[in-house]
Amino acid sequence: MSNSTLMDHATDTMAAGSKSFATAAKLFDATTRRSALMLYAWCRHCDDVIDGQALGFPSRSQSDATASQRLLMLETQTQRAFSGAPVQEPAFAALQEVATRHALPAQLAFDHLEGFAMDVREARYETFADTLRYCYHVAGVVGLMMARIMGVRDEAVLDRACDLGLAFQLTNIARDIVEDAEAGRCYLPAEWLAAENIALAHVSDPLQREKLARLAQRLVTEAEPYYDSARAGLSGLPLRSAWAIASAHGVYREIGIKVSAAGSRAWDTRQGTSRPEKLALLLKGASMALRSRASSPLPRPSGLWQRPVR
């Protein structure tokens, strides 16, 4: 597959799959942007394969295999990509290019696949720490891979990148509580549900929306220290990358603010940011990135969830 064809595939995948990040990704320099899009294409492909979808829509080609079989296929193809063996599927060719160019540790990719395995196993989350562990696998580790694409090798800066992934995923969980529940998934801690007297089977029940709103607001509040930590890591990134990440930080955080402000009506429509709002957040991101050049980050708070370091 030619470089241009692979890039076209990755660009189309990002445009269809993540409007929130697609705008910010345009701010990267050309080399970083290519690798970021390639990595996203692989992540999105894995997500779609597990859900039996293609770019968020049902896929007939995935319907005959069980979720466990689809997961095994992803693991096998990912291993081939890291081994240097020829791969035909565009998403795995993209991963192979990124892994080779940036010396990505294979463990990070398999840590990401573990998040999908948790869905396949229908994992339940008793405590908030359990939810954060899931957030690490599906998003924190993506932050780590993205940071390596940007040239980061400092473990302290990598911690901040992971924190941003955790914050993003906590925001996603709050935004998608009802949609996830209707698909048979719930990432809210069982302890939180019990405190609100919400049975797992009734999470999507419209009669529970007031209680659910309190839990969503709690998630958004819990995300804040991770957003703060991530902002402090901007100084460890090249300027254009810092601008892109600061902008994405603003877009996702704004979604959480909207979910919290909407209360029980948060799930009447999918919360997001408009084009004018995104442009305003791009300007704010530029300011954040420039300010990061003139400041030294405070130490990372000790109470935050700590990623596994191997």
VMD Tcl script that draws the C-alpha trace (Angstrom):
set ca {
  {0.00 0.00 0.00}
  {1.44 3.39 -1.00}
  {2.21 6.09 1.54}
  {-0.41 8.40 0.04}
  {-3.11 5.72 0.09}
  {-2.34 4.92 3.70}
  {-2.50 8.61 4.61}
  {-5.81 9.02 2.79}
  {-7.24 6.09 4.75}
  {-6.04 7.52 8.07}
  {-7.34 11.00 7.25}
  {-10.77 9.67 6.27}
  {-10.89 7.58 9.45}
  {-10.14 10.58 11.66}
  {-12.66 12.79 9.84}
  {-15.42 10.22 10.30}
  {-14.52 9.02 13.77}
  {-13.42 11.98 15.86}
  {-14.49 15.48 14.96}
  {-13.34 16.59 18.43}
  {-9.71 15.66 17.76}
  {-9.62 16.11 13.99}
  {-9.49 19.91 14.20}
  {-6.69 19.91 16.77}
  {-4.70 17.33 14.80}
  {-4.36 19.80 11.91}
  {-2.07 21.88 14.12}
  {0.71 19.27 14.27}
  {3.69 19.53 11.94}
  {3.32 17.29 8.89}
  {5.38 14.38 10.21}
  {3.71 14.30 13.63}
  {0.28 14.70 12.09}
  {0.81 11.75 9.78}
  {1.83 9.49 12.65}
  {-0.99 10.74 14.88}
  {-3.53 9.97 12.17}
  {-1.98 6.54 11.56}
  {-2.18 5.69 15.24}
  {-5.78 6.89 15.41}
  {-6.69 4.74 12.39}
  {-5.45 1.63 14.20}
  {-7.21 2.53 17.46}
  {-10.46 3.22 15.64}
  {-10.22 0.01 13.65}
  {-9.78 -2.03 16.83}
  {-12.76 -0.33 18.44}
  {-14.93 -0.96 15.40}
  {-13.87 -4.60 15.05}
  {-14.80 -5.37 18.66}
  {-18.17 -3.66 18.22}
  {-18.80 -5.28 14.84}
  {-18.83 -1.88 13.17}
  {-17.08 0.17 10.52}
  {-16.52 3.81 11.48}
  {-19.34 3.58 13.99}
  {-21.87 1.82 11.77}
  {-22.86 -1.89 11.71}
  {-20.58 -4.01 9.53}
  {-21.85 -7.20 7.93}
  {-18.27 -8.46 7.46}
  {-17.77 -8.66 11.24}
  {-21.10 -10.23 12.12}
  {-20.15 -13.92 11.76}
  {-17.28 -13.90 14.27}
  {-17.71 -13.75 18.04}
  {-16.24 -10.85 19.97}
  {-13.58 -13.18 21.40}
  {-12.60 -14.29 17.91}
  {-12.41 -10.70 16.72}
  {-10.21 -9.81 19.70}
  {-7.87 -12.72 18.91}
  {-7.63 -11.50 15.32}
  {-6.67 -8.01 16.53}
  {-4.01 -9.45 18.83}
  {-2.57 -11.62 16.05}
  {-2.47 -8.81 13.51}
  {-0.97 -6.40 16.02}
  {1.77 -8.90 16.81}
  {2.47 -9.25 13.08}
  {2.72 -5.48 12.73}
  {5.33 -5.28 15.49}
  {7.24 -8.31 14.19}
  {7.83 -6.59 10.86}
  {5.87 -9.18 8.90}
  {3.99 -7.98 5.81}
  {0.47 -6.72 6.65}
  {-2.30 -5.91 4.19}
  {-5.00 -4.34 6.38}
  {-4.51 -0.53 6.23}
  {-4.97 -0.05 9.99}
  {-2.19 -2.51 10.81}
  {0.07 -1.15 8.07}
  {-0.46 2.24 9.72}
  {0.44 0.85 13.14}
  {3.53 -0.82 11.72}
  {4.72 2.45 10.21}
  {4.22 4.34 13.49}
  {5.79 1.61 15.63}
  {8.87 1.51 13.40}
  {9.29 5.25 13.04}
  {8.87 6.08 16.73}
  {10.09 2.89 18.42}
  {6.74 2.31 20.10}
  {6.94 -0.42 22.74}
  {4.66 -3.28 21.71}
  {3.42 -3.47 25.31}
  {1.62 -0.16 24.89}
  {-0.38 -1.49 21.95}
  {-1.28 -4.64 23.84}
  {-2.20 -2.58 26.89}
  {-4.66 -0.79 24.62}
  {-6.10 -4.08 23.36}
  {-6.64 -5.07 27.00}
  {-9.26 -2.33 27.19}
  {-11.21 -4.05 24.43}
  {-10.68 -7.38 26.18}
  {-12.32 -5.88 29.27}
  {-15.39 -5.11 27.15}
  {-15.36 -8.62 25.68}
  {-15.20 -10.09 29.20}
  {-18.02 -7.74 30.24}
  {-15.89 -6.47 33.11}
  {-17.63 -4.74 35.99}
  {-16.17 -1.80 37.86}
  {-16.71 -1.83 41.60}
  {-14.66 1.24 42.51}
  {-13.54 4.44 40.85}
  {-10.02 3.01 40.75}
  {-11.41 0.15 38.65}
  {-12.95 2.67 36.25}
  {-9.63 4.52 36.03}
  {-7.85 1.28 35.19}
  {-10.25 0.83 32.26}
  {-9.65 4.48 31.26}
  {-5.91 3.78 31.23}
  {-6.27 0.91 28.79}
  {-8.61 2.60 26.33}
  {-7.26 6.16 26.51}
  {-4.35 6.72 28.89}
  {-2.12 4.39 26.93}
  {-3.12 6.20 23.71}
  {-1.84 9.38 25.36}
  {1.44 7.60 26.02}
  {1.75 6.49 22.40}
  {0.83 9.94 21.12}
  {3.44 11.53 23.36}
  {6.12 9.19 22.03}
  {5.10 10.21 18.50}
  {5.79 13.81 19.60}
  {9.26 12.80 20.74}
  {8.60 12.54 24.48}
  {10.73 10.08 26.44}
  {10.72 11.81 29.85}
  {8.68 9.64 32.24}
  {7.30 12.67 34.09}
  {5.93 14.15 30.85}
  {4.57 10.74 29.87}
  {2.65 10.70 33.17}
  {0.97 13.96 32.11}
  {0.12 12.50 28.70}
  {-1.50 9.53 30.38}
  {-3.43 11.90 32.66}
  {-4.88 13.65 29.63}
  {-6.07 10.32 28.24}
  {-7.72 9.54 31.58}
  {-9.45 12.93 31.60}
  {-10.66 12.47 28.02}
  {-12.11 9.05 28.82}
  {-13.85 10.20 32.01}
  {-15.46 12.91 29.88}
  {-16.45 10.34 27.26}
  {-17.99 8.07 29.90}
  {-20.06 10.95 31.30}
  {-21.25 11.95 27.83}
  {-22.08 8.39 26.76}
  {-23.57 6.86 29.95}
  {-26.98 6.23 28.41}
  {-25.68 5.14 24.99}
  {-23.27 2.71 26.64}
  {-25.98 1.33 28.93}
  {-28.27 0.72 25.97}
  {-25.42 -1.31 24.43}
  {-25.10 -3.36 27.63}
  {-22.04 -1.58 29.01}
  {-21.54 0.50 32.15}
  {-18.27 2.03 33.29}
  {-19.67 3.80 36.34}
  {-18.36 2.38 39.63}
  {-20.85 0.03 41.25}
  {-20.25 1.87 44.52}
  {-21.49 5.09 42.93}
  {-24.57 3.41 41.49}
  {-25.37 1.89 44.88}
  {-25.05 5.29 46.55}
  {-27.71 6.63 44.17}
  {-29.80 3.44 44.45}
  {-29.58 2.78 40.69}
  {-29.70 -0.86 39.63}
  {-27.27 -1.74 36.86}
  {-30.15 -2.93 34.67}
  {-31.88 0.45 35.01}
  {-29.04 2.83 34.16}
  {-30.62 3.81 30.85}
  {-34.11 4.22 32.35}
  {-35.31 7.82 31.75}
  {-36.70 7.82 35.29}
  {-33.11 7.66 36.58}
  {-31.88 10.77 34.76}
  {-31.73 13.08 37.80}
  {-29.61 10.56 39.69}
  {-27.55 9.84 36.60}
  {-26.88 13.54 36.18}
  {-25.30 13.64 39.63}
  {-23.03 10.76 38.70}
  {-22.07 12.42 35.41}
  {-21.26 15.63 37.28}
  {-19.17 13.58 39.68}
  {-17.21 12.10 36.76}
  {-16.63 15.56 35.29}
  {-15.39 16.79 38.67}
  {-13.07 13.80 39.02}
  {-11.63 14.55 35.56}
  {-10.53 18.07 36.54}
  {-7.27 17.22 38.38}
  {-6.25 15.06 35.42}
  {-6.92 17.94 33.03}
  {-4.89 20.20 35.33}
  {-2.01 17.72 35.41}
  {-2.08 17.35 31.62}
  {-1.98 21.12 31.13}
  {1.17 21.23 33.26}
  {2.79 18.78 30.84}
  {2.52 21.07 27.80}
  {5.97 22.50 28.48}
  {7.47 19.09 27.70}
  {6.09 19.09 24.13}
  {7.32 20.84 20.99}
  {5.41 24.10 20.53}
  {3.14 23.01 17.66}
  {2.36 19.75 19.43}
  {1.64 21.68 22.63}
  {-0.80 23.86 20.66}
  {-2.59 20.83 19.22}
  {-2.82 19.08 22.58}
  {-3.90 22.24 24.42}
  {-6.67 22.69 21.86}
  {-7.85 19.09 22.21}
  {-7.69 19.56 25.99}
  {-10.02 22.54 25.69}
  {-12.47 20.82 23.35}
  {-12.89 17.69 25.49}
  {-13.04 19.62 28.75}
  {-15.76 21.84 27.27}
  {-17.80 18.73 26.44}
  {-17.60 17.69 30.08}
  {-18.69 21.14 31.20}
  {-21.70 20.92 28.89}
  {-22.65 17.46 30.17}
  {-22.49 18.73 33.74}
  {-24.46 21.90 32.99}
  {-27.21 20.04 31.10}
  {-28.14 17.98 34.16}
  {-30.84 15.40 33.50}
  {-31.13 16.57 29.88}
  {-27.48 15.78 29.11}
  {-28.44 12.74 27.04}
  {-31.32 14.27 25.07}
  {-28.73 15.07 22.41}
  {-25.07 14.20 22.03}
  {-22.98 16.88 23.70}
  {-20.26 18.43 21.59}
  {-18.70 21.72 20.50}
  {-19.72 23.86 17.53}
  {-17.30 25.06 14.87}
  {-17.14 28.60 16.37}
  {-16.49 27.08 19.79}
  {-13.71 24.91 18.38}
  {-12.08 27.93 16.72}
  {-12.22 29.86 20.00}
  {-10.66 26.90 21.79}
  {-7.90 26.74 19.16}
  {-7.01 30.34 20.00}
  {-7.14 29.58 23.71}
  {-4.95 26.55 23.08}
  {-2.38 28.73 21.35}
  {-2.24 30.97 24.40}
  {-1.86 27.98 26.72}
  {0.95 26.55 24.59}
  {2.84 29.85 24.53}
  {2.45 30.35 28.29}
  {3.82 26.86 28.87}
  {7.14 27.97 27.37}
  {7.65 30.45 30.21}
  {6.67 28.35 33.22}
  {7.92 25.32 35.10}
  {5.23 22.72 35.87}
  {4.35 21.99 39.48}
  {4.97 18.43 40.65}
  {2.25 15.98 39.73}
  {-0.22 15.61 42.64}
  {0.44 12.42 44.58}
  {-3.24 11.47 44.84}
  {-3.75 10.87 41.13}
  {-4.04 7.35 39.71}
  {-0.62 6.12 38.66}
  {-0.09 4.31 35.36}
  {1.80 1.02 35.43}
  {5.47 1.53 34.60}
  {7.24 -1.53 33.18}
}
mol new
graphics top color blue
foreach p $ca { graphics top sphere $p radius 0.5 }
foreach p [lrange $ca 0 end-1] q [lrange $ca 1 end] { graphics top cylinder $p $q radius 0.2 }
display resetview
